[in-house]
């Protein structure tokens, strides 16, 4: 890891520069003073998706979902549990494909839920289908 990391705040989208050694010390956003990691997936949309994918210096695991999707609803608590285990080394985020259709189309999301892992603005891996928390954590860790 480099001496410092850029971490995008899940609350205000502010980009924070953080010493890598402080990542696990419950850092707060310099702009809004909210925790940078709260063991809960960040909500992404058309306005902040690109920022989170490209400016975070930690991997970002995105759950592409929709409110009408039964398996998506079933997987949601497991995704929150996975956030508790994967943060602060990885940002977990959710993107509602009904509200941000253009992003779903850009990334060719054909089935939901779909997990996509991004690092440095590029997609590293993708997995379609609902998983439990253990499966999400194992899959995500195996890809970075």
CNS distance restraints for C-alpha pairs under 8 A (distance, minus, plus):
assign (resid   1 and name CA) (resid  20 and name CA) 6.85 0.50 0.50
assign (resid   2 and name CA) (resid  20 and name CA) 6.72 0.50 0.50
assign (resid   3 and name CA) (resid  19 and name CA) 5.81 0.50 0.50
assign (resid   3 and name CA) (resid  20 and name CA) 5.61 0.50 0.50
assign (resid   3 and name CA) (resid  21 and name CA) 7.72 0.50 0.50
assign (resid   4 and name CA) (resid  17 and name CA) 6.41 0.50 0.50
assign (resid   4 and name CA) (resid  18 and name CA) 5.29 0.50 0.50
assign (resid   4 and name CA) (resid  19 and name CA) 4.07 0.50 0.50
assign (resid   4 and name CA) (resid  20 and name CA) 4.87 0.50 0.50
assign (resid   5 and name CA) (resid  16 and name CA) 7.95 0.50 0.50
assign (resid   5 and name CA) (resid  17 and name CA) 5.57 0.50 0.50
assign (resid   5 and name CA) (resid  18 and name CA) 5.16 0.50 0.50
assign (resid   5 and name CA) (resid  19 and name CA) 6.13 0.50 0.50
assign (resid   5 and name CA) (resid  20 and name CA) 5.78 0.50 0.50
assign (resid   5 and name CA) (resid  56 and name CA) 7.76 0.50 0.50
assign (resid   5 and name CA) (resid  57 and name CA) 5.59 0.50 0.50
assign (resid   5 and name CA) (resid  58 and name CA) 7.81 0.50 0.50
assign (resid   6 and name CA) (resid  15 and name CA) 6.30 0.50 0.50
assign (resid   6 and name CA) (resid  16 and name CA) 5.41 0.50 0.50
assign (resid   6 and name CA) (resid  17 and name CA) 4.61 0.50 0.50
assign (resid   6 and name CA) (resid  18 and name CA) 6.22 0.50 0.50
assign (resid   6 and name CA) (resid  55 and name CA) 6.54 0.50 0.50
assign (resid   6 and name CA) (resid  56 and name CA) 5.47 0.50 0.50
assign (resid   6 and name CA) (resid  57 and name CA) 5.29 0.50 0.50
assign (resid   7 and name CA) (resid  15 and name CA) 5.74 0.50 0.50
assign (resid   7 and name CA) (resid  16 and name CA) 5.12 0.50 0.50
assign (resid   7 and name CA) (resid  17 and name CA) 6.44 0.50 0.50
assign (resid   7 and name CA) (resid  18 and name CA) 7.06 0.50 0.50
assign (resid   7 and name CA) (resid  36 and name CA) 7.57 0.50 0.50
assign (resid   7 and name CA) (resid  55 and name CA) 7.15 0.50 0.50
assign (resid   7 and name CA) (resid  56 and name CA) 4.88 0.50 0.50
assign (resid   7 and name CA) (resid  57 and name CA) 6.31 0.50 0.50
assign (resid   7 and name CA) (resid  58 and name CA) 7.38 0.50 0.50
assign (resid   8 and name CA) (resid  13 and name CA) 5.58 0.50 0.50
assign (resid   8 and name CA) (resid  14 and name CA) 5.61 0.50 0.50
assign (resid   8 and name CA) (resid  15 and name CA) 4.43 0.50 0.50
assign (resid   8 and name CA) (resid  16 and name CA) 6.03 0.50 0.50
assign (resid   8 and name CA) (resid  36 and name CA) 7.61 0.50 0.50
assign (resid   8 and name CA) (resid  51 and name CA) 7.76 0.50 0.50
assign (resid   8 and name CA) (resid  52 and name CA) 6.09 0.50 0.50
assign (resid   8 and name CA) (resid  55 and name CA) 6.77 0.50 0.50
assign (resid   8 and name CA) (resid  56 and name CA) 5.69 0.50 0.50
assign (resid   9 and name CA) (resid  13 and name CA) 4.73 0.50 0.50
assign (resid   9 and name CA) (resid  14 and name CA) 5.23 0.50 0.50
assign (resid   9 and name CA) (resid  15 and name CA) 6.31 0.50 0.50
assign (resid   9 and name CA) (resid  16 and name CA) 7.14 0.50 0.50
assign (resid   9 and name CA) (resid  29 and name CA) 6.18 0.50 0.50
assign (resid   9 and name CA) (resid  35 and name CA) 7.91 0.50 0.50
assign (resid   9 and name CA) (resid  36 and name CA) 5.37 0.50 0.50
assign (resid  10 and name CA) (resid  36 and name CA) 6.58 0.50 0.50
assign (resid  10 and name CA) (resid  37 and name CA) 7.84 0.50 0.50
assign (resid  10 and name CA) (resid  42 and name CA) 5.17 0.50 0.50
assign (resid  10 and name CA) (resid  43 and name CA) 7.33 0.50 0.50
assign (resid  11 and name CA) (resid  32 and name CA) 7.75 0.50 0.50
assign (resid  11 and name CA) (resid  34 and name CA) 7.04 0.50 0.50
assign (resid  11 and name CA) (resid  42 and name CA) 7.68 0.50 0.50
assign (resid  12 and name CA) (resid  31 and name CA) 7.71 0.50 0.50
assign (resid  12 and name CA) (resid  32 and name CA) 6.58 0.50 0.50
assign (resid  13 and name CA) (resid  48 and name CA) 7.11 0.50 0.50
assign (resid  13 and name CA) (resid  51 and name CA) 7.80 0.50 0.50
assign (resid  13 and name CA) (resid  52 and name CA) 7.74 0.50 0.50
assign (resid  14 and name CA) (resid  29 and name CA) 7.35 0.50 0.50
assign (resid  14 and name CA) (resid  30 and name CA) 7.98 0.50 0.50
assign (resid  14 and name CA) (resid  31 and name CA) 6.38 0.50 0.50
assign (resid  15 and name CA) (resid  55 and name CA) 7.38 0.50 0.50
assign (resid  16 and name CA) (resid  29 and name CA) 6.47 0.50 0.50
assign (resid  16 and name CA) (resid  30 and name CA) 6.59 0.50 0.50
assign (resid  18 and name CA) (resid  22 and name CA) 6.81 0.50 0.50
assign (resid  18 and name CA) (resid  23 and name CA) 7.10 0.50 0.50
assign (resid  19 and name CA) (resid  23 and name CA) 6.98 0.50 0.50
assign (resid  22 and name CA) (resid  26 and name CA) 7.79 0.50 0.50
assign (resid  22 and name CA) (resid  27 and name CA) 6.99 0.50 0.50
assign (resid  23 and name CA) (resid  27 and name CA) 6.67 0.50 0.50
assign (resid  23 and name CA) (resid  88 and name CA) 6.45 0.50 0.50
assign (resid  23 and name CA) (resid  89 and name CA) 7.74 0.50 0.50
assign (resid  24 and name CA) (resid  88 and name CA) 6.21 0.50 0.50
assign (resid  26 and name CA) (resid  35 and name CA) 6.76 0.50 0.50
assign (resid  26 and name CA) (resid  36 and name CA) 7.30 0.50 0.50
assign (resid  26 and name CA) (resid  37 and name CA) 6.85 0.50 0.50
assign (resid  27 and name CA) (resid  35 and name CA) 6.03 0.50 0.50
assign (resid  27 and name CA) (resid  36 and name CA) 5.82 0.50 0.50
assign (resid  27 and name CA) (resid  37 and name CA) 7.40 0.50 0.50
assign (resid  28 and name CA) (resid  33 and name CA) 5.35 0.50 0.50
assign (resid  28 and name CA) (resid  34 and name CA) 5.34 0.50 0.50
assign (resid  28 and name CA) (resid  35 and name CA) 4.22 0.50 0.50
assign (resid  28 and name CA) (resid  36 and name CA) 5.12 0.50 0.50
assign (resid  28 and name CA) (resid  37 and name CA) 7.95 0.50 0.50
assign (resid  29 and name CA) (resid  33 and name CA) 4.66 0.50 0.50
assign (resid  29 and name CA) (resid  34 and name CA) 5.49 0.50 0.50
assign (resid  29 and name CA) (resid  35 and name CA) 6.16 0.50 0.50
assign (resid  29 and name CA) (resid  36 and name CA) 5.76 0.50 0.50
assign (resid  37 and name CA) (resid  87 and name CA) 6.76 0.50 0.50
assign (resid  37 and name CA) (resid  88 and name CA) 6.34 0.50 0.50
assign (resid  39 and name CA) (resid  80 and name CA) 6.98 0.50 0.50
assign (resid  39 and name CA) (resid  81 and name CA) 7.88 0.50 0.50
assign (resid  39 and name CA) (resid  83 and name CA) 5.14 0.50 0.50
assign (resid  39 and name CA) (resid  84 and name CA) 4.49 0.50 0.50
assign (resid  39 and name CA) (resid  85 and name CA) 7.95 0.50 0.50
assign (resid  39 and name CA) (resid  87 and name CA) 6.57 0.50 0.50
assign (resid  40 and name CA) (resid  80 and name CA) 5.55 0.50 0.50
assign (resid  40 and name CA) (resid  83 and name CA) 5.84 0.50 0.50
assign (resid  40 and name CA) (resid  84 and name CA) 7.09 0.50 0.50
assign (resid  40 and name CA) (resid  92 and name CA) 7.47 0.50 0.50
assign (resid  41 and name CA) (resid  79 and name CA) 7.60 0.50 0.50
assign (resid  41 and name CA) (resid  80 and name CA) 6.34 0.50 0.50
assign (resid  41 and name CA) (resid  83 and name CA) 6.37 0.50 0.50
assign (resid  41 and name CA) (resid  91 and name CA) 7.37 0.50 0.50
assign (resid  41 and name CA) (resid  92 and name CA) 4.77 0.50 0.50
assign (resid  41 and name CA) (resid  93 and name CA) 4.48 0.50 0.50
assign (resid  41 and name CA) (resid  94 and name CA) 6.29 0.50 0.50
assign (resid  42 and name CA) (resid  91 and name CA) 7.76 0.50 0.50
assign (resid  42 and name CA) (resid  92 and name CA) 6.33 0.50 0.50
assign (resid  42 and name CA) (resid  93 and name CA) 4.36 0.50 0.50
assign (resid  42 and name CA) (resid  94 and name CA) 6.20 0.50 0.50
assign (resid  43 and name CA) (resid  93 and name CA) 5.78 0.50 0.50
assign (resid  43 and name CA) (resid  94 and name CA) 5.19 0.50 0.50
assign (resid  43 and name CA) (resid  95 and name CA) 6.37 0.50 0.50
assign (resid  44 and name CA) (resid  48 and name CA) 5.95 0.50 0.50
assign (resid  44 and name CA) (resid  49 and name CA) 5.38 0.50 0.50
assign (resid  44 and name CA) (resid  93 and name CA) 6.50 0.50 0.50
assign (resid  44 and name CA) (resid  94 and name CA) 5.87 0.50 0.50
assign (resid  44 and name CA) (resid  95 and name CA) 5.08 0.50 0.50
assign (resid  44 and name CA) (resid  96 and name CA) 7.69 0.50 0.50
assign (resid  45 and name CA) (resid  49 and name CA) 5.53 0.50 0.50
assign (resid  45 and name CA) (resid  95 and name CA) 5.93 0.50 0.50
assign (resid  45 and name CA) (resid  96 and name CA) 7.10 0.50 0.50
assign (resid  45 and name CA) (resid  99 and name CA) 7.21 0.50 0.50
assign (resid  45 and name CA) (resid 100 and name CA) 5.84 0.50 0.50
assign (resid  46 and name CA) (resid  50 and name CA) 7.94 0.50 0.50
assign (resid  46 and name CA) (resid  99 and name CA) 7.97 0.50 0.50
assign (resid  46 and name CA) (resid 100 and name CA) 5.47 0.50 0.50
assign (resid  46 and name CA) (resid 102 and name CA) 7.87 0.50 0.50
assign (resid  46 and name CA) (resid 103 and name CA) 6.99 0.50 0.50
assign (resid  48 and name CA) (resid  52 and name CA) 6.35 0.50 0.50
assign (resid  49 and name CA) (resid  53 and name CA) 6.23 0.50 0.50
assign (resid  50 and name CA) (resid  54 and name CA) 5.89 0.50 0.50
assign (resid  50 and name CA) (resid 121 and name CA) 7.85 0.50 0.50
assign (resid  51 and name CA) (resid  55 and name CA) 5.59 0.50 0.50
assign (resid  51 and name CA) (resid  56 and name CA) 7.83 0.50 0.50
assign (resid  52 and name CA) (resid  56 and name CA) 5.73 0.50 0.50
assign (resid  52 and name CA) (resid  60 and name CA) 7.67 0.50 0.50
assign (resid  53 and name CA) (resid  60 and name CA) 6.47 0.50 0.50
assign (resid  53 and name CA) (resid 118 and name CA) 6.42 0.50 0.50
assign (resid  53 and name CA) (resid 119 and name CA) 7.08 0.50 0.50
assign (resid  53 and name CA) (resid 120 and name CA) 7.09 0.50 0.50
assign (resid  53 and name CA) (resid 121 and name CA) 5.05 0.50 0.50
assign (resid  53 and name CA) (resid 122 and name CA) 7.75 0.50 0.50
assign (resid  54 and name CA) (resid 119 and name CA) 7.61 0.50 0.50
assign (resid  54 and name CA) (resid 120 and name CA) 5.63 0.50 0.50
assign (resid  54 and name CA) (resid 121 and name CA) 4.04 0.50 0.50
assign (resid  54 and name CA) (resid 122 and name CA) 7.81 0.50 0.50
assign (resid  55 and name CA) (resid 120 and name CA) 7.36 0.50 0.50
assign (resid  55 and name CA) (resid 121 and name CA) 7.45 0.50 0.50
assign (resid  56 and name CA) (resid  60 and name CA) 7.50 0.50 0.50
assign (resid  56 and name CA) (resid 119 and name CA) 7.93 0.50 0.50
assign (resid  56 and name CA) (resid 120 and name CA) 7.37 0.50 0.50
assign (resid  57 and name CA) (resid 119 and name CA) 7.38 0.50 0.50
assign (resid  57 and name CA) (resid 120 and name CA) 6.72 0.50 0.50
assign (resid  58 and name CA) (resid  89 and name CA) 6.25 0.50 0.50
assign (resid  58 and name CA) (resid  90 and name CA) 5.47 0.50 0.50
assign (resid  58 and name CA) (resid  91 and name CA) 6.81 0.50 0.50
assign (resid  58 and name CA) (resid 119 and name CA) 6.74 0.50 0.50
assign (resid  59 and name CA) (resid  89 and name CA) 7.45 0.50 0.50
assign (resid  59 and name CA) (resid  90 and name CA) 5.03 0.50 0.50
assign (resid  59 and name CA) (resid  91 and name CA) 6.27 0.50 0.50
assign (resid  59 and name CA) (resid 117 and name CA) 6.84 0.50 0.50
assign (resid  59 and name CA) (resid 118 and name CA) 5.62 0.50 0.50
assign (resid  59 and name CA) (resid 119 and name CA) 4.62 0.50 0.50
assign (resid  59 and name CA) (resid 120 and name CA) 7.53 0.50 0.50
assign (resid  59 and name CA) (resid 144 and name CA) 7.69 0.50 0.50
assign (resid  60 and name CA) (resid  90 and name CA) 5.79 0.50 0.50
assign (resid  60 and name CA) (resid  91 and name CA) 4.66 0.50 0.50
assign (resid  60 and name CA) (resid  92 and name CA) 5.75 0.50 0.50
assign (resid  60 and name CA) (resid  93 and name CA) 7.05 0.50 0.50
assign (resid  60 and name CA) (resid 117 and name CA) 5.76 0.50 0.50
assign (resid  60 and name CA) (resid 118 and name CA) 5.12 0.50 0.50
assign (resid  60 and name CA) (resid 119 and name CA) 6.39 0.50 0.50
assign (resid  61 and name CA) (resid  90 and name CA) 7.17 0.50 0.50
assign (resid  61 and name CA) (resid  91 and name CA) 6.19 0.50 0.50
assign (resid  61 and name CA) (resid  92 and name CA) 4.80 0.50 0.50
assign (resid  61 and name CA) (resid  93 and name CA) 6.11 0.50 0.50
assign (resid  61 and name CA) (resid 115 and name CA) 6.72 0.50 0.50
assign (resid  61 and name CA) (resid 116 and name CA) 5.77 0.50 0.50
assign (resid  61 and name CA) (resid 117 and name CA) 4.43 0.50 0.50
assign (resid  61 and name CA) (resid 118 and name CA) 6.30 0.50 0.50
assign (resid  61 and name CA) (resid 140 and name CA) 7.51 0.50 0.50
assign (resid  62 and name CA) (resid  92 and name CA) 6.01 0.50 0.50
assign (resid  62 and name CA) (resid  93 and name CA) 4.77 0.50 0.50
assign (resid  62 and name CA) (resid  94 and name CA) 5.40 0.50 0.50
assign (resid  62 and name CA) (resid  95 and name CA) 6.81 0.50 0.50
assign (resid  62 and name CA) (resid 115 and name CA) 5.54 0.50 0.50
assign (resid  62 and name CA) (resid 116 and name CA) 5.26 0.50 0.50
assign (resid  62 and name CA) (resid 117 and name CA) 6.28 0.50 0.50
assign (resid  62 and name CA) (resid 118 and name CA) 7.82 0.50 0.50
assign (resid  63 and name CA) (resid  92 and name CA) 7.83 0.50 0.50
assign (resid  63 and name CA) (resid  93 and name CA) 6.23 0.50 0.50
assign (resid  63 and name CA) (resid  94 and name CA) 4.65 0.50 0.50
assign (resid  63 and name CA) (resid  95 and name CA) 6.12 0.50 0.50
assign (resid  63 and name CA) (resid 113 and name CA) 6.57 0.50 0.50
assign (resid  63 and name CA) (resid 114 and name CA) 5.87 0.50 0.50
assign (resid  63 and name CA) (resid 115 and name CA) 4.68 0.50 0.50
assign (resid  63 and name CA) (resid 116 and name CA) 6.74 0.50 0.50
assign (resid  64 and name CA) (resid  94 and name CA) 6.09 0.50 0.50
assign (resid  64 and name CA) (resid  95 and name CA) 5.00 0.50 0.50
assign (resid  64 and name CA) (resid  96 and name CA) 6.15 0.50 0.50
assign (resid  64 and name CA) (resid  97 and name CA) 6.21 0.50 0.50
assign (resid  64 and name CA) (resid 104 and name CA) 7.59 0.50 0.50
assign (resid  64 and name CA) (resid 109 and name CA) 7.74 0.50 0.50
assign (resid  64 and name CA) (resid 112 and name CA) 6.35 0.50 0.50
assign (resid  64 and name CA) (resid 113 and name CA) 5.60 0.50 0.50
assign (resid  64 and name CA) (resid 114 and name CA) 5.19 0.50 0.50
assign (resid  64 and name CA) (resid 115 and name CA) 6.22 0.50 0.50
assign (resid  64 and name CA) (resid 116 and name CA) 7.76 0.50 0.50
assign (resid  65 and name CA) (resid  69 and name CA) 7.20 0.50 0.50
assign (resid  65 and name CA) (resid  72 and name CA) 5.79 0.50 0.50
assign (resid  65 and name CA) (resid  94 and name CA) 7.18 0.50 0.50
assign (resid  65 and name CA) (resid  95 and name CA) 6.24 0.50 0.50
assign (resid  65 and name CA) (resid  96 and name CA) 5.16 0.50 0.50
assign (resid  65 and name CA) (resid  97 and name CA) 5.82 0.50 0.50
assign (resid  65 and name CA) (resid 112 and name CA) 5.50 0.50 0.50
assign (resid  65 and name CA) (resid 113 and name CA) 4.97 0.50 0.50
assign (resid  65 and name CA) (resid 114 and name CA) 6.99 0.50 0.50
assign (resid  66 and name CA) (resid  72 and name CA) 6.83 0.50 0.50
assign (resid  66 and name CA) (resid  96 and name CA) 5.18 0.50 0.50
assign (resid  66 and name CA) (resid  97 and name CA) 5.59 0.50 0.50
assign (resid  66 and name CA) (resid  98 and name CA) 5.85 0.50 0.50
assign (resid  66 and name CA) (resid 112 and name CA) 7.33 0.50 0.50
assign (resid  66 and name CA) (resid 113 and name CA) 7.78 0.50 0.50
assign (resid  67 and name CA) (resid  72 and name CA) 7.52 0.50 0.50
assign (resid  67 and name CA) (resid  73 and name CA) 7.28 0.50 0.50
assign (resid  67 and name CA) (resid  96 and name CA) 7.39 0.50 0.50
assign (resid  67 and name CA) (resid  98 and name CA) 7.78 0.50 0.50
assign (resid  69 and name CA) (resid  73 and name CA) 6.42 0.50 0.50
assign (resid  69 and name CA) (resid 112 and name CA) 7.36 0.50 0.50
assign (resid  69 and name CA) (resid 113 and name CA) 7.86 0.50 0.50
assign (resid  70 and name CA) (resid  74 and name CA) 6.26 0.50 0.50
assign (resid  71 and name CA) (resid  75 and name CA) 6.09 0.50 0.50
assign (resid  71 and name CA) (resid 112 and name CA) 7.90 0.50 0.50
assign (resid  71 and name CA) (resid 113 and name CA) 6.90 0.50 0.50
assign (resid  71 and name CA) (resid 129 and name CA) 7.73 0.50 0.50
assign (resid  71 and name CA) (resid 130 and name CA) 5.91 0.50 0.50
assign (resid  72 and name CA) (resid  76 and name CA) 6.17 0.50 0.50
assign (resid  72 and name CA) (resid 112 and name CA) 6.86 0.50 0.50
assign (resid  72 and name CA) (resid 113 and name CA) 5.31 0.50 0.50
assign (resid  72 and name CA) (resid 130 and name CA) 6.75 0.50 0.50
assign (resid  73 and name CA) (resid  77 and name CA) 7.94 0.50 0.50
assign (resid  74 and name CA) (resid  78 and name CA) 7.93 0.50 0.50
assign (resid  74 and name CA) (resid 130 and name CA) 7.68 0.50 0.50
assign (resid  75 and name CA) (resid  79 and name CA) 6.24 0.50 0.50
assign (resid  75 and name CA) (resid 130 and name CA) 5.69 0.50 0.50
assign (resid  75 and name CA) (resid 131 and name CA) 6.34 0.50 0.50
assign (resid  75 and name CA) (resid 132 and name CA) 6.60 0.50 0.50
assign (resid  76 and name CA) (resid  80 and name CA) 6.47 0.50 0.50
assign (resid  77 and name CA) (resid  81 and name CA) 6.29 0.50 0.50
assign (resid  78 and name CA) (resid  82 and name CA) 6.10 0.50 0.50
assign (resid  78 and name CA) (resid 131 and name CA) 7.52 0.50 0.50
assign (resid  78 and name CA) (resid 132 and name CA) 5.34 0.50 0.50
assign (resid  78 and name CA) (resid 133 and name CA) 4.39 0.50 0.50
assign (resid  78 and name CA) (resid 136 and name CA) 7.89 0.50 0.50
assign (resid  79 and name CA) (resid  83 and name CA) 6.27 0.50 0.50
assign (resid  79 and name CA) (resid 132 and name CA) 7.71 0.50 0.50
assign (resid  79 and name CA) (resid 133 and name CA) 6.12 0.50 0.50
assign (resid  79 and name CA) (resid 136 and name CA) 7.24 0.50 0.50
assign (resid  80 and name CA) (resid  84 and name CA) 6.64 0.50 0.50
assign (resid  81 and name CA) (resid  85 and name CA) 6.79 0.50 0.50
assign (resid  81 and name CA) (resid 133 and name CA) 5.92 0.50 0.50
assign (resid  82 and name CA) (resid  86 and name CA) 6.02 0.50 0.50
assign (resid  82 and name CA) (resid 133 and name CA) 5.15 0.50 0.50
assign (resid  82 and name CA) (resid 134 and name CA) 7.36 0.50 0.50
assign (resid  82 and name CA) (resid 136 and name CA) 6.47 0.50 0.50
assign (resid  82 and name CA) (resid 137 and name CA) 5.74 0.50 0.50
assign (resid  83 and name CA) (resid  87 and name CA) 5.68 0.50 0.50
assign (resid  83 and name CA) (resid  91 and name CA) 7.55 0.50 0.50
assign (resid  83 and name CA) (resid  92 and name CA) 5.91 0.50 0.50
assign (resid  85 and name CA) (resid 137 and name CA) 7.32 0.50 0.50
assign (resid  86 and name CA) (resid  90 and name CA) 5.63 0.50 0.50
assign (resid  86 and name CA) (resid  91 and name CA) 7.60 0.50 0.50
assign (resid  86 and name CA) (resid  92 and name CA) 7.96 0.50 0.50
assign (resid  86 and name CA) (resid 137 and name CA) 6.85 0.50 0.50
assign (resid  87 and name CA) (resid  91 and name CA) 6.18 0.50 0.50
assign (resid  87 and name CA) (resid  92 and name CA) 7.70 0.50 0.50
assign (resid  95 and name CA) (resid 100 and name CA) 7.34 0.50 0.50
assign (resid  96 and name CA) (resid 100 and name CA) 6.22 0.50 0.50
assign (resid  97 and name CA) (resid 101 and name CA) 5.10 0.50 0.50
assign (resid  97 and name CA) (resid 103 and name CA) 7.36 0.50 0.50
assign (resid  97 and name CA) (resid 104 and name CA) 5.65 0.50 0.50
assign (resid 100 and name CA) (resid 104 and name CA) 6.70 0.50 0.50
assign (resid 101 and name CA) (resid 105 and name CA) 6.11 0.50 0.50
assign (resid 102 and name CA) (resid 106 and name CA) 5.99 0.50 0.50
assign (resid 103 and name CA) (resid 107 and name CA) 6.19 0.50 0.50
assign (resid 104 and name CA) (resid 108 and name CA) 5.98 0.50 0.50
assign (resid 104 and name CA) (resid 109 and name CA) 5.13 0.50 0.50
assign (resid 105 and name CA) (resid 109 and name CA) 6.20 0.50 0.50
assign (resid 109 and name CA) (resid 114 and name CA) 7.23 0.50 0.50
assign (resid 111 and name CA) (resid 128 and name CA) 6.63 0.50 0.50
assign (resid 111 and name CA) (resid 129 and name CA) 7.68 0.50 0.50
assign (resid 112 and name CA) (resid 128 and name CA) 6.55 0.50 0.50
assign (resid 112 and name CA) (resid 129 and name CA) 6.49 0.50 0.50
assign (resid 113 and name CA) (resid 128 and name CA) 6.02 0.50 0.50
assign (resid 113 and name CA) (resid 129 and name CA) 5.38 0.50 0.50
assign (resid 113 and name CA) (resid 130 and name CA) 6.03 0.50 0.50
assign (resid 114 and name CA) (resid 126 and name CA) 7.01 0.50 0.50
assign (resid 114 and name CA) (resid 127 and name CA) 5.67 0.50 0.50
assign (resid 114 and name CA) (resid 128 and name CA) 4.17 0.50 0.50
assign (resid 114 and name CA) (resid 129 and name CA) 5.96 0.50 0.50
assign (resid 114 and name CA) (resid 130 and name CA) 7.72 0.50 0.50
assign (resid 115 and name CA) (resid 126 and name CA) 5.58 0.50 0.50
assign (resid 115 and name CA) (resid 127 and name CA) 5.16 0.50 0.50
assign (resid 115 and name CA) (resid 128 and name CA) 6.20 0.50 0.50
assign (resid 116 and name CA) (resid 123 and name CA) 6.76 0.50 0.50
assign (resid 116 and name CA) (resid 124 and name CA) 7.51 0.50 0.50
assign (resid 116 and name CA) (resid 125 and name CA) 5.76 0.50 0.50
assign (resid 116 and name CA) (resid 126 and name CA) 4.34 0.50 0.50
assign (resid 116 and name CA) (resid 127 and name CA) 6.51 0.50 0.50
assign (resid 117 and name CA) (resid 123 and name CA) 5.78 0.50 0.50
assign (resid 117 and name CA) (resid 124 and name CA) 5.51 0.50 0.50
assign (resid 117 and name CA) (resid 125 and name CA) 5.28 0.50 0.50
assign (resid 117 and name CA) (resid 126 and name CA) 6.34 0.50 0.50
assign (resid 117 and name CA) (resid 140 and name CA) 7.29 0.50 0.50
assign (resid 117 and name CA) (resid 143 and name CA) 7.88 0.50 0.50
assign (resid 118 and name CA) (resid 122 and name CA) 5.33 0.50 0.50
assign (resid 118 and name CA) (resid 123 and name CA) 4.33 0.50 0.50
assign (resid 118 and name CA) (resid 124 and name CA) 5.46 0.50 0.50
assign (resid 118 and name CA) (resid 125 and name CA) 7.39 0.50 0.50
assign (resid 119 and name CA) (resid 123 and name CA) 6.55 0.50 0.50
assign (resid 119 and name CA) (resid 124 and name CA) 6.70 0.50 0.50
assign (resid 124 and name CA) (resid 143 and name CA) 7.28 0.50 0.50
assign (resid 125 and name CA) (resid 143 and name CA) 6.76 0.50 0.50
assign (resid 131 and name CA) (resid 135 and name CA) 5.65 0.50 0.50
assign (resid 131 and name CA) (resid 136 and name CA) 6.04 0.50 0.50
assign (resid 132 and name CA) (resid 136 and name CA) 6.24 0.50 0.50
assign (resid 133 and name CA) (resid 137 and name CA) 6.14 0.50 0.50
assign (resid 134 and name CA) (resid 138 and name CA) 6.04 0.50 0.50
assign (resid 135 and name CA) (resid 139 and name CA) 5.91 0.50 0.50
assign (resid 136 and name CA) (resid 140 and name CA) 6.00 0.50 0.50
assign (resid 137 and name CA) (resid 141 and name CA) 6.03 0.50 0.50
assign (resid 138 and name CA) (resid 142 and name CA) 6.14 0.50 0.50
assign (resid 139 and name CA) (resid 143 and name CA) 6.60 0.50 0.50
assign (resid 140 and name CA) (resid 144 and name CA) 6.97 0.50 0.50
